[in-house]
Amino acid sequence: MTETETIAYDVVVLGAGPVGENVADRTRAAGLSTAIVESELVGGECSYWACMPSKALLRPVIARADARRLPGLRQAVGGPLDAAAVLARRDDYTSHWHDDGQVAWVEGIGADLYRGHGRLAGERTVTVTGADGRVTTLTARHAVAVCTGTRAQLPDLPGLADVRPWTSREATSAKEVPGRLLVVGGGVVATEMATVFQALGSQVTVLVRGKGLLPRMEPFAGELVAEALTEAGADIRTGTSVESVSRDDGTVVAVTGTGERLEADEILFATGRAPRTDDIGLESVGLEPGSWLTVDDTLRVEGTDWLYACGDVNRRALLTHQGKYQARIAGDAIGARAAGDPLVRTAPWGPHAATADHHAVPQVVFTDPEAAAVGLSLAEAEQAGHRVRAVDVELSSVAGAGLYGDGYRGRARMVVDLDEGILRGVTFVGPGVGELLHSASVAVAGQIPVYRLWHAVPSYPTISEVWLRLLEAYRG
């Protein structure tokens, strides 16, 4: 192992996924020299094993479902999907797991890329061990940002490694469609991958420990998605735990808590995420390896004046777009602090405060139907002590929904703070509703008074007219 010279930068970023890239983009915009360290592919989990491949797989599924809702198209799309073509398009969207384009982007903003395993080695110091064993030491005058993301968390089941289970990575990069697929979990990864593989021809069984799907959203979201998956042929089993798994001659056998044996060709565990902080040198700065990193609203790790953590590692919101938002806030805060700005703009909703993490986190689940939500659910708002009222509307009552497709089913809810007269949260479930969500995000983040929303006139006949129906129901 050969030690190279120490190289100084203003900022060092650990992790070159979308979050790390956005930190680097903002610190470079502030005129700060920036190094970014990546041990895998530049572009990170989202580009190669999560957002992009999963949505590339889902898009043909959703397009066919929409076509089947329309006379004149229904008969033309009656056959099965071309699985090979769907997988090939997915490969295109992952750039065939090559990161040349992302590397060019990093170089284009003037940041320096270091490939290898990055570890903290004391305050403002990072060592990078390359594939050849060479070690480069980077020092940071102003900040180190940890943007290393998360990995799939597998349950502690005896012999699980021998079964070679799928995680989200194996599911989104699969080279062929299994005949039978067991999906363990009921969250976003579980529901989206169940949607994909059921449509591509797998017989899918979903095993959910809890009461239903999508437990972090309004209850009706999981109910409507479960109904659609069941109608498509999937077997949804709630209140079901997996006690043991084995693989015999290629067949996976899962034994449930009731002793039932279920067989499949592959088994996907979508049972949570763990932070990628176990081997990044946290112990060198007095932090616990493998822990989530607690930050303030400028994304600075508590107890430090130089260490930042953005994206999944801080556990605020395990979503790519929210991590990128945090990265923009952190990058600007680092730049302001480096320039000697007293950061008077750290008040809620200020340019150096990630306030949306607390009040306006948006998410779209790209199932059929789509589920989209921002802000607090009714239960969360009540638990937070707000005096609220939920207003529900069936989306089928909107002319645009009927035009979108025959038999359109969906629901919308807005959670109104009765004391403040603003929206605490909004949820839409139905085909195509993902594109409705940003209007709700603007209303929630902007804390727009409900009476003012009456003046935001929705175009007719669009699904967006659901806003008018919600306001009419609220007014009575």
N, C-alpha and C positions, 0 to 999 in steps of 0.2 A: 504494500500500500504506500503510495507516494503522496506526500502533502504538497499541495501547490501554494502559491502565494495567497495572502489574504486580499480580498477585493472589497472595497467600500462602496456602498450605495446609500441613497437617502432612504429607500424603502425596499424591503425584501418580502416577496409574497410566496407562501407555501401552497402550491396547488394551482394548476393552470386550467381548471374547469371554467365554466361561465362566470362563477363568482370571483375567482382569482383574476380572471381576465378583466373584469369590470373594475376591480380595485386598481389594477395596473393602469387601466385606461384613464381613470380619474387622477391618479397620482402623476402620471405623465402629463396630463392636461394642466396640472398645477406646476409643471416644470421640475418635478422631482425625478432624479435618476432612479430607475426601478429594475430590480431583478425578479424573475418569476421562475419557480422551481417546480418541475413535474416529473413524477416517477413512471407514469404510464403515457397515455395519449393526451396531447394538448387539445383541450375541448372538453375533457372530463366525462363523467358518468352520463350527463345529459345528452351529449352529442353521440355517444356510441352504445350505451346500454340502458337508456331511460327515455327521456322526453322524445327525442327524434325517432329512434327506431320504433318505439311503442306507438307513436301517433302515425307513423308511416304504415304500420301494420293495421291500425284501426281504421284508417281513412277508407280503404275499399269496402270494409265491412259496413261502415256507416252509410257510405254512398249507395251500396246495394239495398240496405234497409230503407233508405229514403225513396229509392226508385220503386221499391215494391209497394209503397204507399200510394202510387199514382197510376191510374188506369192509362193504358197506352205504353207504359214502361214496365208494368208488373210482369207481363208475359215475356218481355225481352230479357229479363234478368232472373228467370226462374231456375236456371241451372246453378251448379256449384261455382264457387270462386276458383280461379286458377291460382292455387297455392304457390306454385313455383314463381309465377309472375309477381305475386304479392311479396314474397320473400326477396325477390330480386330488386324490387323497388325499394324495399327496406335497406338492402345493401347499398343502393345508390345514396340514400339519405344519411348513411353512416360513413360515406366516402370509402366504403369497403374497409373500414377500420384503419384508415391512413389519415394522418393529421397534418399533411403538408399545407393545406389551406389555412388551418388554424395557426400553424407556425408562422406563415407569411403575415397573418394579421398581427401577431405579437411583434414581429419585427417591424411591421408598418407603423406601430405606435411608438417605436423607439425604445421598447423594453428589451432587456437581455434575458434570453431563455437558457436555463441550466437544466439539463436532463439528468435525473438521478434521484436518489432518496435523500430528501432534505430533513434535517433534524436540528432543533434548537440546541445550542451548545453554550448556554448562558445568556445573559441579557444582551439583546440586540445582535446576536450572533447565530448564524445558521451554517451548518456544514452540509455539503452536498457530496454524496458518494456515487460516482458514476458506475456504469456497467463494467468498466475496466478496473474498478477498485480505486481509482484516483479520487482524492478528496479535495474539494475546493471549499475554502472558508469565506463566507460572505458576512460583512457587517453592515448594520443599518444605522444611519445617523438619527433617523426619526422614528421608524416604525417597522415592525414585522407583522404581517397579516397572515393568520392561519385560515386557509380556505380549502381544507383537505376533504370535506364532505363526509359521507357516511358509507357504510357497507351493509349488505343484508345481514340480519341477525337470525341465526338458525337456532331452533330449540335444542335443549340438552337431551337428546334421545340417544340411547345406546346404539352404536353401529351406524349412525346416520351417515358418516363420511363414506362408508362402504356402499351405501345406496346410490351415491353420486346424485344427490337431489338437485333440482333446478332452484336457482334464485332468480331475481329479476334479470340478472345478466344473461343467464342461460336461456330464459324465456324470450327475451327480446332479440337474442342473436341466434336462435334456433335455426338449424339448416334444413330441418324437415318437420312435418306435422305428426305428432304421436297419435296413434289410434285412440288411446285412452289417456286422459290426463287428470290427475288428482291435484286440486288447488287447495292449499291449506292457508286460510286467512280470509278476511272479509273486507279489507280496505281497498285502496285505489289500485294497487298493483294486482291484487287478486281479482277484482271485478273486471279490470281492463283486459288482463290476459285471459280470463275465462271467456270474455266476449270475443277476443281474437280467435282463440283456438277452437271454440265451438263453431264459429262461422267458417273456419278453414277445414273443418271436418272431424275434429276430435270429439270423442264422447267425454264431456267434462263433468266432473263431480267436484263441488265446492264444499269444503268442510270448514264451518265457522264455529269457533268456540262460543261466541256471544249470541245475542238474540237476533242479529240481522246484519246486513251488509252496510258499509259506509257509516260506521257508528259515530263518526265525528261530525256528520251532517244532520240536518233535520230528519226525523225517522221516516218520513214519506219518501225521501230520496232513495234510501236503501230498499224500501218496499217496492217502489216502481221499477228499479233496476233488477231486483230479484224476480219480479213477475215477468219481465221481458226475457231474462236469461232462461227461466223455466219454460216459457213458451217456445224459445229457440231450441230447447231440448236438453239444457243443462240440468243437473240434479243438485239442488241447493239444500244442504243439511245444516241447520243451525243447532246450537247447543251441543256441538260434537267436537270432542277433543281427539287428538292422535296420541296414542300411548306408546306405540312402537312401529318401526318400519324395517323392512328387509327387502333384498332383491334376490330373486332366484331365477336363473336362466333368462335374465333380462326383464323379468316381470317384477314390478314393485308391489309389495304387499304392505298395506297400512292397517293396523289394528286400532280401532276406536275405543273410547272409554267404556262402551257397552260390550266390547269383545267382538264386534263385527269385523270381518276381514274384507278389505276392499283391494281389488287388484287394478293395476294400471301399467302403462308403458313408461310413464314418467310421473314424477311428483314435484310440484312447485311449492316451495315454502315462501309465503309472502306474509311474514309474521313480525315485521318490525325492522328497524335500522339501528346500527350502532355507530358511534363516531369514529372516524379514522384518526384517532389521536393516541393510539396505543404505542406507537413507535416513532414519535416526532420530537422526543427529547423534552417533554413537559417537565420531567423530574429535575431538569437542569435549571429551571426557573421557579421551583417550588410548587408545581402543579401536579396533579395525579394523572399518570399515563392512562389513556383509555377513557378519560372523563369528558363529559360535555363541558364546554367553556362558557361561563357566565359573563355576560357583557352588559355595559350600560347602553344608553340609546345612541351613543356615537360609535358603538360596536367595539369599544375598548374593553379588554378583559379586566374585570374587577381586581383591584389591588395592584395594577400596573399603570405606567404612563406611556408605554411604548408598544404593548402587545395588543393586537386586534384579532377578532375572530368573526368571520362572516359566513353566512350560509348555514348548512345543516349542522356544523359543529357546535353552534350555540343553542341549538334545539328550539329556537323561537318559532320557526315555521319551515318545515322540511320540504320546500318548494323552490325550484330553480328561479322562478321570477322573483320570489321574495328575497332569495339570497342575492340576486343581482341588484335589487333595490337596496339591500343593506350595504352591498359593496360600493354603490354609488355614494351613499351617505358616508361610509367610512373613508373612502378615497378623498372626498371633499373635506372631511374633518381633519384627516392627516395633512392635507395640503394647507388648510387654514392654520393648524397648529404650527406647522413648519414655518409659516410666514409670520408667526407671532400674533395672529388674530386671537383675541380673547374668547372667541367662540360664543359671542352673545346670542347667537341664533340656535341655541340648543333647546329652546323652549319647545313644547309639543307642537308638531307639524312644522317646525323650522327646518331649514336646509341641512342641518347637522344633527337631526334627531330622527331615528327610525320609528316614528310614532305609529305608522301603519301596522307594524308588527303586533301592536296591542289591540287595534280597533278595526282594521280594514284589510285583512288578509284574504285575497281572492283565490279561488281554486275551481278548476273545471275537471270533471271526471269524464273521459271521452268514451263512455259506454253508449249503448242504445237502449233507453234514452240517455242523453247527456244529463249530468247533474252539475250544477254550477252554484257557488255560494260565495258570499263575501261578508265579513263581519261576524257578529255573534248569532248563534242559533237562539231560539226562544229559551231553551233550558239554560244556555250559557249566560244570556242576558239576565235572567231571573237569579241565577246563582251569583252574578256580579252585583246584585242589589238594585238593579234598575226596575222602575215601575213601567212595565211594557205591555203591549197588546200585539198579538199576532193576527195578521190579516191574510187570509188564504183565498186564492182564486184558481179555478180550474182553467188551464190554458185553452181547453177546447172551446171556451166561451169567446175567444178572440178570433175574428174572421181570418186573420193571417195564419193562424194555426191550421184551420181547415184547408186553406189554400196550399199550405206547405205539404200536407199529405192526408189522405183519407184515414179516418179512425185515429186522428192525432190524440194522444193522451199525454197529459203533463199537468204540473201544478206549480204555482208561484206563491211565495210567502214573503211578506215584509214584516219585520219586527220593529214596531214604533215605540220610541221612548215617549211616554205620555207627559213627562215633566219637561223635557227639553224640546219636544216637538220635532225630533229628528229620527232618522232611521239608524238602528243599531245593527241590523243585518238584513240580508235579502238572499233568498234561495229560489232558483228556477230548476225544474226538472222537466225534460221533454226533448224531442228531437230538435237539434239546431240551437239550443238555448245558450251554448257557450259564448256565442257572439253577442248575447244580450248582457253579459255579466259586467262589462266595463262601465256601462251606464250606471249599474248599481254601485260599482266601486267608486265612481265619481260622487254619487249621492252620499255614500257612507263616509268616505274620506273627507269630502267637502262639508260634511255636516249640514247639508242643505235642508232648511226647514220644510216640513211636509207641505205647508201652504204654498211654498214657492214652487214645489214640484208640479202643482196644478198648471203652472205656466209653461212647463216643458211639454209641448204638444207632440204626441207620438204620431208618426205618419200612418195613414190608412191605405191599404190594409196590410199591416205588418204585425209580426208577433210582438213587437215592442208595444203594441197597444195594450198589452197586459198591464203596463204602468197605469193607464187610465182606469182599468178595471179595479186594480188594487186601491187606488185613491178613492174611487167611487164607493168601494166596499168599506173603506175606513171612514168616509164621511157619513155613509148611511143615507 
